[in-house]
Amino acid sequence: MNKSISILNHLRSIFEDVQRVVAAGDLGSTRTATRNAKGDIVKWFDLAADEAVCAYLREHFPCSVVLLSEESSPREFGTGQPEFTVVLDPVDGSDNFALGMTPVSMAVALIPYSCPISVESVQYALVGDLITGQICTAQQGKGAFSNGRQVRTATCNAVKNAMISCEMNHFAVRAPLANVLSHARGVRSLGCATRAITLVASGSLDAHLDLRGRLTPENFLAPSLILTEAGGTISGSEGEPVPDITNLMQRYSIIASGTPKLNAVLVQQLKGDTVCT
């Protein structure tokens, strides 16, 4: 089997294992909650999903890897020199899941071990919706797919025509952002960055904004490849490239857009430099 196809199939199998253990759990579980290195509460389903991924990497994955996850310190699987760094968000949207809401996703990005951890160096990515089972995948240079069907971003370039997702949790909206949102065609706040960015990739949304300075790398590395392979772009809040990553505790603000032009328009309008159009 072609190596690329094999790796993507293994990522799908990892997602299926995570979906199974999460679905089999009890939302009312009294399993002791802890806090991860970022200070976030780790719920039973976060741990169960993380453990399922570790089990698969230990028993079935075809090459040696180093796993980076928000739930634990780095872990190595396999023997010999690692081939990939695996960046995992086992359950993104965990607050949604705990409340019986959607969306809730698992995200995994594979980066060659010799490369810096960055949005440009992600070679394989999967984001799977743990409720619906929808799977978005990408391989660098090979396009983006949703349940096996190739997807492309929408071509909207004007705020007035754009459906925008904006993360609002723990955030006071300032005037330039309020101006953008008030002029958009529609606004959503999903509480799940991995899913929001893949919805931009598939054209359901035109842009996703997270300007809180709270987003961590496991939330955007996998969907960033899916987005760019679908024709979209991701940047920092001022249009700058997202910098290389040294650890999962770094915090970011991002703009993910369906087109480079819409991204540039949003950057300018969020600076308050122009009137929304």
NUKOL-310976 format. One record per residue (C-alpha): z, x, y; residue number from 1. Coordinates in Angstrom, 1 decimal. Layout:
# NUKOL-310976
<rec><c3>Z</c3><c1>X</c1><c2>Y</c2><num>NUM</num></rec>
...
This chain:
# NUKOL-310976
<rec><c3>0.0</c3><c1>0.0</c1><c2>0.0</c2><num>1</num></rec>
<rec><c3>-0.8</c3><c1>1.2</c1><c2>3.5</c2><num>2</num></rec>
<rec><c3>2.4</c3><c1>2.7</c1><c2>5.0</c2><num>3</num></rec>
<rec><c3>2.3</c3><c1>0.6</c1><c2>8.2</c2><num>4</num></rec>
<rec><c3>2.0</c3><c1>-2.6</c1><c2>6.2</c2><num>5</num></rec>
<rec><c3>4.8</c3><c1>-1.5</c1><c2>3.9</c2><num>6</num></rec>
<rec><c3>7.2</c3><c1>-0.8</c1><c2>6.8</c2><num>7</num></rec>
<rec><c3>6.4</c3><c1>-4.1</c1><c2>8.5</c2><num>8</num></rec>
<rec><c3>7.0</c3><c1>-5.8</c1><c2>5.2</c2><num>9</num></rec>
<rec><c3>10.3</c3><c1>-4.1</c1><c2>4.9</c2><num>10</num></rec>
<rec><c3>11.3</c3><c1>-5.3</c1><c2>8.4</c2><num>11</num></rec>
<rec><c3>10.4</c3><c1>-8.8</c1><c2>7.4</c2><num>12</num></rec>
<rec><c3>12.6</c3><c1>-8.5</c1><c2>4.3</c2><num>13</num></rec>
<rec><c3>15.5</c3><c1>-7.2</c1><c2>6.4</c2><num>14</num></rec>
<rec><c3>15.1</c3><c1>-10.2</c1><c2>8.7</c2><num>15</num></rec>
<rec><c3>15.1</c3><c1>-12.6</c1><c2>5.7</c2><num>16</num></rec>
<rec><c3>18.3</c3><c1>-11.0</c1><c2>4.4</c2><num>17</num></rec>
<rec><c3>20.0</c3><c1>-11.4</c1><c2>7.8</c2><num>18</num></rec>
<rec><c3>18.8</c3><c1>-15.0</c1><c2>8.2</c2><num>19</num></rec>
<rec><c3>20.2</c3><c1>-15.8</c1><c2>4.7</c2><num>20</num></rec>
<rec><c3>23.7</c3><c1>-14.4</c1><c2>5.3</c2><num>21</num></rec>
<rec><c3>24.0</c3><c1>-15.9</c1><c2>8.7</c2><num>22</num></rec>
<rec><c3>22.8</c3><c1>-19.4</c1><c2>7.5</c2><num>23</num></rec>
<rec><c3>25.3</c3><c1>-19.1</c1><c2>4.5</c2><num>24</num></rec>
<rec><c3>28.3</c3><c1>-18.5</c1><c2>6.8</c2><num>25</num></rec>
<rec><c3>30.8</c3><c1>-20.8</c1><c2>8.3</c2><num>26</num></rec>
<rec><c3>30.8</c3><c1>-21.3</c1><c2>12.1</c2><num>27</num></rec>
<rec><c3>34.5</c3><c1>-22.0</c1><c2>11.9</c2><num>28</num></rec>
<rec><c3>35.2</c3><c1>-18.8</c1><c2>10.0</c2><num>29</num></rec>
<rec><c3>38.6</c3><c1>-17.3</c1><c2>10.8</c2><num>30</num></rec>
<rec><c3>37.4</c3><c1>-13.7</c1><c2>10.0</c2><num>31</num></rec>
<rec><c3>39.1</c3><c1>-11.5</c1><c2>12.5</c2><num>32</num></rec>
<rec><c3>37.0</c3><c1>-10.8</c1><c2>15.6</c2><num>33</num></rec>
<rec><c3>36.9</c3><c1>-7.3</c1><c2>17.1</c2><num>34</num></rec>
<rec><c3>35.3</c3><c1>-5.7</c1><c2>20.2</c2><num>35</num></rec>
<rec><c3>32.4</c3><c1>-3.3</c1><c2>20.1</c2><num>36</num></rec>
<rec><c3>32.1</c3><c1>-0.1</c1><c2>22.2</c2><num>37</num></rec>
<rec><c3>30.7</c3><c1>-2.2</c1><c2>25.1</c2><num>38</num></rec>
<rec><c3>33.7</c3><c1>-4.5</c1><c2>25.1</c2><num>39</num></rec>
<rec><c3>31.9</c3><c1>-7.5</c1><c2>23.7</c2><num>40</num></rec>
<rec><c3>33.5</c3><c1>-9.7</c1><c2>21.1</c2><num>41</num></rec>
<rec><c3>32.1</c3><c1>-9.0</c1><c2>17.6</c2><num>42</num></rec>
<rec><c3>31.9</c3><c1>-12.3</c1><c2>15.6</c2><num>43</num></rec>
<rec><c3>31.8</c3><c1>-12.7</c1><c2>11.9</c2><num>44</num></rec>
<rec><c3>28.0</c3><c1>-13.3</c1><c2>11.9</c2><num>45</num></rec>
<rec><c3>27.4</c3><c1>-10.2</c1><c2>13.9</c2><num>46</num></rec>
<rec><c3>29.2</c3><c1>-8.2</c1><c2>11.2</c2><num>47</num></rec>
<rec><c3>27.6</c3><c1>-10.0</c1><c2>8.3</c2><num>48</num></rec>
<rec><c3>24.2</c3><c1>-9.4</c1><c2>9.8</c2><num>49</num></rec>
<rec><c3>24.9</c3><c1>-5.8</c1><c2>10.4</c2><num>50</num></rec>
<rec><c3>26.2</c3><c1>-5.3</c1><c2>6.9</c2><num>51</num></rec>
<rec><c3>23.1</c3><c1>-7.0</c1><c2>5.4</c2><num>52</num></rec>
<rec><c3>20.8</c3><c1>-4.5</c1><c2>7.3</c2><num>53</num></rec>
<rec><c3>22.9</c3><c1>-1.6</c1><c2>6.1</c2><num>54</num></rec>
<rec><c3>22.7</c3><c1>-2.8</c1><c2>2.6</c2><num>55</num></rec>
<rec><c3>18.9</c3><c1>-3.0</c1><c2>2.8</c2><num>56</num></rec>
<rec><c3>18.5</c3><c1>0.4</c1><c2>4.4</c2><num>57</num></rec>
<rec><c3>20.7</c3><c1>1.9</c1><c2>1.8</c2><num>58</num></rec>
<rec><c3>19.1</c3><c1>0.3</c1><c2>-1.3</c2><num>59</num></rec>
<rec><c3>15.4</c3><c1>-0.5</c1><c2>-0.4</c2><num>60</num></rec>
<rec><c3>14.0</c3><c1>1.2</c1><c2>2.7</c2><num>61</num></rec>
<rec><c3>11.3</c3><c1>3.7</c1><c2>1.9</c2><num>62</num></rec>
<rec><c3>12.4</c3><c1>6.6</c1><c2>4.1</c2><num>63</num></rec>
<rec><c3>15.5</c3><c1>8.1</c1><c2>5.7</c2><num>64</num></rec>
<rec><c3>16.6</c3><c1>6.7</c1><c2>9.0</c2><num>65</num></rec>
<rec><c3>19.4</c3><c1>6.8</c1><c2>11.5</c2><num>66</num></rec>
<rec><c3>20.7</c3><c1>3.3</c1><c2>12.5</c2><num>67</num></rec>
<rec><c3>21.9</c3><c1>2.6</c1><c2>16.0</c2><num>68</num></rec>
<rec><c3>23.5</c3><c1>-0.8</c1><c2>16.4</c2><num>69</num></rec>
<rec><c3>25.8</c3><c1>-2.4</c1><c2>18.9</c2><num>70</num></rec>
<rec><c3>28.3</c3><c1>-3.1</c1><c2>16.2</c2><num>71</num></rec>
<rec><c3>29.1</c3><c1>0.5</c1><c2>15.1</c2><num>72</num></rec>
<rec><c3>28.6</c3><c1>4.2</c1><c2>15.7</c2><num>73</num></rec>
<rec><c3>25.3</c3><c1>5.8</c1><c2>14.4</c2><num>74</num></rec>
<rec><c3>24.9</c3><c1>5.8</c1><c2>10.6</c2><num>75</num></rec>
<rec><c3>22.4</c3><c1>7.6</c1><c2>8.4</c2><num>76</num></rec>
<rec><c3>20.6</c3><c1>6.2</c1><c2>5.3</c2><num>77</num></rec>
<rec><c3>18.5</c3><c1>8.0</c1><c2>2.8</c2><num>78</num></rec>
<rec><c3>18.3</c3><c1>11.7</c1><c2>2.1</c2><num>79</num></rec>
<rec><c3>16.6</c3><c1>14.5</c1><c2>3.9</c2><num>80</num></rec>
<rec><c3>15.4</c3><c1>14.6</c1><c2>7.5</c2><num>81</num></rec>
<rec><c3>15.3</c3><c1>11.1</c1><c2>9.1</c2><num>82</num></rec>
<rec><c3>11.9</c3><c1>9.8</c1><c2>9.8</c2><num>83</num></rec>
<rec><c3>12.9</c3><c1>7.0</c1><c2>12.2</c2><num>84</num></rec>
<rec><c3>15.7</c3><c1>6.0</c1><c2>14.5</c2><num>85</num></rec>
<rec><c3>16.3</c3><c1>2.3</c1><c2>13.9</c2><num>86</num></rec>
<rec><c3>17.7</c3><c1>0.3</c1><c2>16.9</c2><num>87</num></rec>
<rec><c3>19.2</c3><c1>-3.0</c1><c2>15.8</c2><num>88</num></rec>
<rec><c3>20.4</c3><c1>-6.1</c1><c2>17.5</c2><num>89</num></rec>
<rec><c3>21.7</c3><c1>-8.1</c1><c2>14.5</c2><num>90</num></rec>
<rec><c3>22.4</c3><c1>-11.3</c1><c2>16.3</c2><num>91</num></rec>
<rec><c3>21.1</c3><c1>-11.7</c1><c2>19.9</c2><num>92</num></rec>
<rec><c3>22.3</c3><c1>-14.9</c1><c2>21.4</c2><num>93</num></rec>
<rec><c3>25.5</c3><c1>-14.9</c1><c2>19.5</c2><num>94</num></rec>
<rec><c3>27.2</c3><c1>-17.2</c1><c2>22.1</c2><num>95</num></rec>
<rec><c3>24.4</c3><c1>-19.7</c1><c2>21.5</c2><num>96</num></rec>
<rec><c3>24.9</c3><c1>-19.5</c1><c2>17.7</c2><num>97</num></rec>
<rec><c3>28.6</c3><c1>-19.9</c1><c2>18.0</c2><num>98</num></rec>
<rec><c3>28.0</c3><c1>-23.1</c1><c2>20.0</c2><num>99</num></rec>
<rec><c3>25.3</c3><c1>-24.5</c1><c2>17.7</c2><num>100</num></rec>
<rec><c3>22.6</c3><c1>-23.8</c1><c2>20.2</c2><num>101</num></rec>
<rec><c3>19.3</c3><c1>-21.9</c1><c2>20.2</c2><num>102</num></rec>
<rec><c3>17.6</c3><c1>-19.5</c1><c2>20.6</c2><num>103</num></rec>
<rec><c3>19.3</c3><c1>-16.8</c1><c2>18.3</c2><num>104</num></rec>
<rec><c3>17.3</c3><c1>-13.8</c1><c2>17.1</c2><num>105</num></rec>
<rec><c3>17.5</c3><c1>-10.5</c1><c2>15.2</c2><num>106</num></rec>
<rec><c3>15.6</c3><c1>-7.6</c1><c2>16.8</c2><num>107</num></rec>
<rec><c3>14.8</c3><c1>-4.2</c1><c2>15.2</c2><num>108</num></rec>
<rec><c3>12.8</c3><c1>-1.3</c1><c2>16.7</c2><num>109</num></rec>
<rec><c3>11.7</c3><c1>1.8</c1><c2>14.8</c2><num>110</num></rec>
<rec><c3>11.2</c3><c1>5.0</c1><c2>16.8</c2><num>111</num></rec>
<rec><c3>10.0</c3><c1>8.3</c1><c2>15.3</c2><num>112</num></rec>
<rec><c3>13.2</c3><c1>10.4</c1><c2>14.9</c2><num>113</num></rec>
<rec><c3>11.6</c3><c1>13.4</c1><c2>16.8</c2><num>114</num></rec>
<rec><c3>10.9</c3><c1>11.2</c1><c2>19.8</c2><num>115</num></rec>
<rec><c3>13.1</c3><c1>10.2</c1><c2>22.7</c2><num>116</num></rec>
<rec><c3>14.4</c3><c1>6.6</c1><c2>22.6</c2><num>117</num></rec>
<rec><c3>12.3</c3><c1>4.7</c1><c2>25.1</c2><num>118</num></rec>
<rec><c3>10.2</c3><c1>1.6</c1><c2>25.4</c2><num>119</num></rec>
<rec><c3>7.1</c3><c1>3.9</c1><c2>25.1</c2><num>120</num></rec>
<rec><c3>8.2</c3><c1>5.5</c1><c2>21.8</c2><num>121</num></rec>
<rec><c3>8.8</c3><c1>2.3</c1><c2>19.8</c2><num>122</num></rec>
<rec><c3>6.3</c3><c1>2.5</c1><c2>16.9</c2><num>123</num></rec>
<rec><c3>7.3</c3><c1>-0.7</c1><c2>14.9</c2><num>124</num></rec>
<rec><c3>9.1</c3><c1>-3.8</c1><c2>16.1</c2><num>125</num></rec>
<rec><c3>10.3</c3><c1>-7.2</c1><c2>14.8</c2><num>126</num></rec>
<rec><c3>12.0</c3><c1>-10.0</c1><c2>16.5</c2><num>127</num></rec>
<rec><c3>12.9</c3><c1>-13.0</c1><c2>14.3</c2><num>128</num></rec>
<rec><c3>14.3</c3><c1>-16.3</c1><c2>15.3</c2><num>129</num></rec>
<rec><c3>17.3</c3><c1>-16.9</c1><c2>13.0</c2><num>130</num></rec>
<rec><c3>17.1</c3><c1>-20.6</c1><c2>13.3</c2><num>131</num></rec>
<rec><c3>13.4</c3><c1>-21.4</c1><c2>13.0</c2><num>132</num></rec>
<rec><c3>12.4</c3><c1>-18.4</c1><c2>11.0</c2><num>133</num></rec>
<rec><c3>9.6</c3><c1>-17.5</c1><c2>13.4</c2><num>134</num></rec>
<rec><c3>8.8</c3><c1>-13.7</c1><c2>13.2</c2><num>135</num></rec>
<rec><c3>7.1</c3><c1>-11.7</c1><c2>15.9</c2><num>136</num></rec>
<rec><c3>6.0</c3><c1>-8.2</c1><c2>15.0</c2><num>137</num></rec>
<rec><c3>4.1</c3><c1>-5.3</c1><c2>16.5</c2><num>138</num></rec>
<rec><c3>2.9</c3><c1>-1.8</c1><c2>15.6</c2><num>139</num></rec>
<rec><c3>2.0</c3><c1>0.6</c1><c2>18.4</c2><num>140</num></rec>
<rec><c3>-1.7</c3><c1>0.3</c1><c2>19.1</c2><num>141</num></rec>
<rec><c3>-2.3</c3><c1>-2.5</c1><c2>16.6</c2><num>142</num></rec>
<rec><c3>-1.5</c3><c1>-5.7</c1><c2>18.6</c2><num>143</num></rec>
<rec><c3>1.3</c3><c1>-8.2</c1><c2>18.5</c2><num>144</num></rec>
<rec><c3>1.6</c3><c1>-11.1</c1><c2>16.0</c2><num>145</num></rec>
<rec><c3>3.6</c3><c1>-14.3</c1><c2>15.6</c2><num>146</num></rec>
<rec><c3>3.9</c3><c1>-15.5</c1><c2>12.0</c2><num>147</num></rec>
<rec><c3>0.8</c3><c1>-13.4</c1><c2>11.3</c2><num>148</num></rec>
<rec><c3>-1.3</c3><c1>-14.8</c1><c2>14.2</c2><num>149</num></rec>
<rec><c3>-2.2</c3><c1>-12.4</c1><c2>17.0</c2><num>150</num></rec>
<rec><c3>-0.8</c3><c1>-13.4</c1><c2>20.3</c2><num>151</num></rec>
<rec><c3>-1.7</c3><c1>-12.5</c1><c2>23.9</c2><num>152</num></rec>
<rec><c3>0.2</c3><c1>-13.1</c1><c2>27.1</c2><num>153</num></rec>
<rec><c3>-0.7</c3><c1>-15.8</c1><c2>29.7</c2><num>154</num></rec>
<rec><c3>-2.8</c3><c1>-14.7</c1><c2>32.7</c2><num>155</num></rec>
<rec><c3>-0.7</c3><c1>-16.3</c1><c2>35.4</c2><num>156</num></rec>
<rec><c3>-0.5</c3><c1>-14.0</c1><c2>38.5</c2><num>157</num></rec>
<rec><c3>1.2</c3><c1>-16.3</c1><c2>41.0</c2><num>158</num></rec>
<rec><c3>4.9</c3><c1>-17.3</c1><c2>41.2</c2><num>159</num></rec>
<rec><c3>4.0</c3><c1>-20.9</c1><c2>42.1</c2><num>160</num></rec>
<rec><c3>2.2</c3><c1>-21.2</c1><c2>38.7</c2><num>161</num></rec>
<rec><c3>4.7</c3><c1>-19.3</c1><c2>36.6</c2><num>162</num></rec>
<rec><c3>7.2</c3><c1>-20.5</c1><c2>34.1</c2><num>163</num></rec>
<rec><c3>10.0</c3><c1>-18.0</c1><c2>34.4</c2><num>164</num></rec>
<rec><c3>13.1</c3><c1>-17.2</c1><c2>32.3</c2><num>165</num></rec>
<rec><c3>16.0</c3><c1>-15.8</c1><c2>34.2</c2><num>166</num></rec>
<rec><c3>19.4</c3><c1>-14.7</c1><c2>32.7</c2><num>167</num></rec>
<rec><c3>22.2</c3><c1>-16.2</c1><c2>34.8</c2><num>168</num></rec>
<rec><c3>25.3</c3><c1>-15.4</c1><c2>32.8</c2><num>169</num></rec>
<rec><c3>28.0</c3><c1>-13.6</c1><c2>34.8</c2><num>170</num></rec>
<rec><c3>25.7</c3><c1>-13.3</c1><c2>37.8</c2><num>171</num></rec>
<rec><c3>25.6</c3><c1>-14.5</c1><c2>41.4</c2><num>172</num></rec>
<rec><c3>22.0</c3><c1>-15.3</c1><c2>42.4</c2><num>173</num></rec>
<rec><c3>21.1</c3><c1>-13.6</c1><c2>45.7</c2><num>174</num></rec>
<rec><c3>18.6</c3><c1>-14.9</c1><c2>48.2</c2><num>175</num></rec>
<rec><c3>15.4</c3><c1>-13.1</c1><c2>47.1</c2><num>176</num></rec>
<rec><c3>15.8</c3><c1>-14.2</c1><c2>43.5</c2><num>177</num></rec>
<rec><c3>16.8</c3><c1>-17.7</c1><c2>44.6</c2><num>178</num></rec>
<rec><c3>13.6</c3><c1>-17.8</c1><c2>46.6</c2><num>179</num></rec>
<rec><c3>11.5</c3><c1>-16.7</c1><c2>43.6</c2><num>180</num></rec>
<rec><c3>13.1</c3><c1>-19.3</c1><c2>41.3</c2><num>181</num></rec>
<rec><c3>12.8</c3><c1>-22.1</c1><c2>43.8</c2><num>182</num></rec>
<rec><c3>9.0</c3><c1>-21.5</c1><c2>44.1</c2><num>183</num></rec>
<rec><c3>8.3</c3><c1>-21.0</c1><c2>40.4</c2><num>184</num></rec>
<rec><c3>6.6</c3><c1>-23.8</c1><c2>38.4</c2><num>185</num></rec>
<rec><c3>9.7</c3><c1>-23.9</c1><c2>36.2</c2><num>186</num></rec>
<rec><c3>12.8</c3><c1>-21.9</c1><c2>35.3</c2><num>187</num></rec>
<rec><c3>14.7</c3><c1>-21.5</c1><c2>32.0</c2><num>188</num></rec>
<rec><c3>17.8</c3><c1>-19.5</c1><c2>31.1</c2><num>189</num></rec>
<rec><c3>17.9</c3><c1>-18.9</c1><c2>27.3</c2><num>190</num></rec>
<rec><c3>20.8</c3><c1>-16.5</c1><c2>26.8</c2><num>191</num></rec>
<rec><c3>18.7</c3><c1>-14.5</c1><c2>24.3</c2><num>192</num></rec>
<rec><c3>16.7</c3><c1>-11.6</c1><c2>25.8</c2><num>193</num></rec>
<rec><c3>14.9</c3><c1>-10.7</c1><c2>22.6</c2><num>194</num></rec>
<rec><c3>13.5</c3><c1>-14.2</c1><c2>22.2</c2><num>195</num></rec>
<rec><c3>12.8</c3><c1>-14.7</c1><c2>25.9</c2><num>196</num></rec>
<rec><c3>10.6</c3><c1>-11.5</c1><c2>26.1</c2><num>197</num></rec>
<rec><c3>8.7</c3><c1>-12.5</c1><c2>22.9</c2><num>198</num></rec>
<rec><c3>8.0</c3><c1>-15.9</c1><c2>24.5</c2><num>199</num></rec>
<rec><c3>6.4</c3><c1>-14.0</c1><c2>27.4</c2><num>200</num></rec>
<rec><c3>4.4</c3><c1>-12.0</c1><c2>24.8</c2><num>201</num></rec>
<rec><c3>3.1</c3><c1>-15.3</c1><c2>23.2</c2><num>202</num></rec>
<rec><c3>2.3</c3><c1>-16.9</c1><c2>26.6</c2><num>203</num></rec>
<rec><c3>4.9</c3><c1>-19.6</c1><c2>26.5</c2><num>204</num></rec>
<rec><c3>6.7</c3><c1>-18.0</c1><c2>29.4</c2><num>205</num></rec>
<rec><c3>5.0</c3><c1>-16.0</c1><c2>32.2</c2><num>206</num></rec>
<rec><c3>8.0</c3><c1>-13.7</c1><c2>33.0</c2><num>207</num></rec>
<rec><c3>11.6</c3><c1>-12.9</c1><c2>32.1</c2><num>208</num></rec>
<rec><c3>14.0</c3><c1>-11.6</c1><c2>34.7</c2><num>209</num></rec>
<rec><c3>17.4</c3><c1>-10.0</c1><c2>34.0</c2><num>210</num></rec>
<rec><c3>18.6</c3><c1>-8.4</c1><c2>37.2</c2><num>211</num></rec>
<rec><c3>22.3</c3><c1>-8.3</c1><c2>36.4</c2><num>212</num></rec>
<rec><c3>22.5</c3><c1>-4.7</c1><c2>35.4</c2><num>213</num></rec>
<rec><c3>24.1</c3><c1>-5.7</c1><c2>32.1</c2><num>214</num></rec>
<rec><c3>21.3</c3><c1>-5.6</c1><c2>29.6</c2><num>215</num></rec>
<rec><c3>21.6</c3><c1>-3.0</c1><c2>26.8</c2><num>216</num></rec>
<rec><c3>18.7</c3><c1>-1.2</c1><c2>25.0</c2><num>217</num></rec>
<rec><c3>18.9</c3><c1>-3.1</c1><c2>21.7</c2><num>218</num></rec>
<rec><c3>18.1</c3><c1>-6.3</c1><c2>23.6</c2><num>219</num></rec>
<rec><c3>14.7</c3><c1>-5.1</c1><c2>24.9</c2><num>220</num></rec>
<rec><c3>13.4</c3><c1>-2.2</c1><c2>22.8</c2><num>221</num></rec>
<rec><c3>11.9</c3><c1>-4.2</c1><c2>20.0</c2><num>222</num></rec>
<rec><c3>10.5</c3><c1>-7.1</c1><c2>22.2</c2><num>223</num></rec>
<rec><c3>9.1</c3><c1>-4.5</c1><c2>24.7</c2><num>224</num></rec>
<rec><c3>6.6</c3><c1>-3.3</c1><c2>22.1</c2><num>225</num></rec>
<rec><c3>5.6</c3><c1>-6.8</c1><c2>21.2</c2><num>226</num></rec>
<rec><c3>5.1</c3><c1>-7.6</c1><c2>24.9</c2><num>227</num></rec>
<rec><c3>3.0</c3><c1>-4.6</c1><c2>25.7</c2><num>228</num></rec>
<rec><c3>0.9</c3><c1>-4.9</c1><c2>22.6</c2><num>229</num></rec>
<rec><c3>0.2</c3><c1>-8.5</c1><c2>23.7</c2><num>230</num></rec>
<rec><c3>-1.0</c3><c1>-7.4</c1><c2>27.1</c2><num>231</num></rec>
<rec><c3>2.2</c3><c1>-7.7</c1><c2>29.2</c2><num>232</num></rec>
<rec><c3>4.4</c3><c1>-5.2</c1><c2>31.0</c2><num>233</num></rec>
<rec><c3>8.0</c3><c1>-4.3</c1><c2>31.3</c2><num>234</num></rec>
<rec><c3>9.7</c3><c1>-2.4</c1><c2>34.2</c2><num>235</num></rec>
<rec><c3>13.0</c3><c1>-1.9</c1><c2>36.0</c2><num>236</num></rec>
<rec><c3>13.9</c3><c1>-4.3</c1><c2>38.8</c2><num>237</num></rec>
<rec><c3>12.0</c3><c1>-2.2</c1><c2>41.4</c2><num>238</num></rec>
<rec><c3>8.9</c3><c1>-1.8</c1><c2>39.3</c2><num>239</num></rec>
<rec><c3>9.9</c3><c1>1.6</c1><c2>38.0</c2><num>240</num></rec>
<rec><c3>9.4</c3><c1>2.6</c1><c2>34.3</c2><num>241</num></rec>
<rec><c3>12.4</c3><c1>1.9</c1><c2>32.1</c2><num>242</num></rec>
<rec><c3>14.1</c3><c1>5.3</c1><c2>31.7</c2><num>243</num></rec>
<rec><c3>14.7</c3><c1>7.0</c1><c2>28.4</c2><num>244</num></rec>
<rec><c3>17.9</c3><c1>5.9</c1><c2>26.6</c2><num>245</num></rec>
<rec><c3>20.7</c3><c1>8.1</c1><c2>25.4</c2><num>246</num></rec>
<rec><c3>23.1</c3><c1>5.5</c1><c2>24.0</c2><num>247</num></rec>
<rec><c3>23.4</c3><c1>1.7</c1><c2>23.5</c2><num>248</num></rec>
<rec><c3>26.1</c3><c1>1.4</c1><c2>26.2</c2><num>249</num></rec>
<rec><c3>23.6</c3><c1>2.1</c1><c2>29.0</c2><num>250</num></rec>
<rec><c3>23.0</c3><c1>-1.0</c1><c2>31.2</c2><num>251</num></rec>
<rec><c3>19.7</c3><c1>-2.1</c1><c2>32.7</c2><num>252</num></rec>
<rec><c3>17.9</c3><c1>-4.6</c1><c2>34.8</c2><num>253</num></rec>
<rec><c3>14.4</c3><c1>-5.5</c1><c2>33.7</c2><num>254</num></rec>
<rec><c3>11.3</c3><c1>-7.5</c1><c2>34.7</c2><num>255</num></rec>
<rec><c3>9.1</c3><c1>-8.5</c1><c2>31.8</c2><num>256</num></rec>
<rec><c3>5.8</c3><c1>-10.1</c1><c2>32.8</c2><num>257</num></rec>
<rec><c3>2.6</c3><c1>-11.4</c1><c2>31.2</c2><num>258</num></rec>
<rec><c3>0.4</c3><c1>-9.4</c1><c2>33.5</c2><num>259</num></rec>
<rec><c3>0.9</c3><c1>-6.2</c1><c2>35.6</c2><num>260</num></rec>
<rec><c3>-0.2</c3><c1>-8.1</c1><c2>38.7</c2><num>261</num></rec>
<rec><c3>2.6</c3><c1>-10.7</c1><c2>38.2</c2><num>262</num></rec>
<rec><c3>5.1</c3><c1>-8.0</c1><c2>37.6</c2><num>263</num></rec>
<rec><c3>4.1</c3><c1>-6.3</c1><c2>40.9</c2><num>264</num></rec>
<rec><c3>4.2</c3><c1>-9.6</c1><c2>42.8</c2><num>265</num></rec>
<rec><c3>7.7</c3><c1>-10.3</c1><c2>41.4</c2><num>266</num></rec>
<rec><c3>8.9</c3><c1>-6.8</c1><c2>42.4</c2><num>267</num></rec>
<rec><c3>7.7</c3><c1>-7.3</c1><c2>45.9</c2><num>268</num></rec>
<rec><c3>9.2</c3><c1>-10.7</c1><c2>46.3</c2><num>269</num></rec>
<rec><c3>12.5</c3><c1>-9.8</c1><c2>44.8</c2><num>270</num></rec>
<rec><c3>12.7</c3><c1>-7.1</c1><c2>47.5</c2><num>271</num></rec>
<rec><c3>12.3</c3><c1>-9.9</c1><c2>50.0</c2><num>272</num></rec>
<rec><c3>9.2</c3><c1>-8.2</c1><c2>51.3</c2><num>273</num></rec>
<rec><c3>6.8</c3><c1>-11.1</c1><c2>50.9</c2><num>274</num></rec>
<rec><c3>6.7</c3><c1>-14.9</c1><c2>50.9</c2><num>275</num></rec>
<rec><c3>6.4</c3><c1>-16.5</c1><c2>47.5</c2><num>276</num></rec>
<rec><c3>2.9</c3><c1>-17.5</c1><c2>46.5</c2><num>277</num></rec>
